[in-house]
Every structure is written in structure tokens, then in C-alpha cells.
Amino acid sequence: MGLREVSRVRHHGTVLPIVLLLAAMTLATSAAWFESSLASARAASNVRDYLQAFHAADSVLTLCSRAVVTAAGDGAAATPPAASGEPVQWKLESAFEAGAVAPVSQWPGSLRPPQCLIEAWRLATRADAQAFLLTSRGFGRTKESQVWLQMELVIEGEKVERHWRRIAVKPF
């Protein structure tokens, strides 16, 4: 047996483990990229649902605000309740569902049309002002993708004040 033949015999079985190692590394890298792509797709879908719900709620809040300002200008605004303090009917599911209006019959891509609840309230420090709490709820493609927005609307004579806020957690 020559020197060349001995060298070939020693290295004869080393190619297969190297090829298998390279194949395993390629497979692991591909799997990681695939998982990353799936996570990115889910995140993009969630952002799309949130934006869908946000724009629905924001648009309905604007429509309700315009309707209240118009009604107040015509003298047909709701009578404020006797008690002062911020209204809380928007926090109760039955009260919200019973009193909420849907100014648009359907919102494109949403599960349900957006809703708005208008609650009149009395400001203790401003007796001549009419105050309203407008609460809107917009939906994405699923019931879980909801966005709640509120606007405190104060009308005093010709002056209209709007104070906007986002509700971070669903009230019910």
C-alpha cells in the first residue's frame, strides 16, 4: 500500500459529515428566516387591524361631534343631567349598546360599523356651558381589535372646545 492510498483511506469518511453539517446549518437559517417572516406578517396584520379600528372610531367621533355642535346651535341639544361629574354610561356594556348610534351603516374592512355614545353633563364651574362626553368605538376585522376614543365637547355661546383622549383599555 502506498502513501497515497493510506491518505485516501483516512479521509474517505470525512466528506459526508461536513456536507450534513452544512445542510443542517442551511436548514436552521432557512427556518429562522421563515419564522421571522411569519412574525412580521402577524405584526403587520395587527397594525392594519388597529389602524382600521382607529380610523373608524376617529371618523365616527368627528361625525358625532359635528352633529352635537349643529344640534346645540339649533337649540335642540340634550338637557344636561342634574348631577355634575363626568358621565359613566360609556363604561357599562348594556348602556353603551342601548344608547350608541352608528352614523355610518358599514365601515370598509371592519367587523361591525363604528359606534358613538353621546352623554350630556353639567360642568360645576361653568353653568352657562353645555358639555358632552362623546365616546366612540371602532372595530378592525375581529371583535378583539377595538379602539375606543373620547372627546369632551364644551359649547359656550359661539365658542366650542374639544378635548380629545384615547381610552387605553376596553371598559367592558
HELIX and SHEET records of a PDB file:
HELIX    1   1 LEU A    3  HIS A   11  1                                   9    
HELIX    2   2 VAL A   15  GLY A   73  1                                  59    
HELIX    3   3 GLN A   89  LYS A   91  5                                   3    
HELIX    4   4 GLU A   93  GLY A   99  1                                   7    
SHEET    1   A 4 GLN A 115  TRP A 121  0                                        
SHEET    2   A 4 GLN A 130  PHE A 139 -1                                        
SHEET    3   A 4 GLN A 146  GLU A 156 -1                                        
SHEET    4   A 4 LYS A 159  ILE A 167 -1                                        
END                                                                             
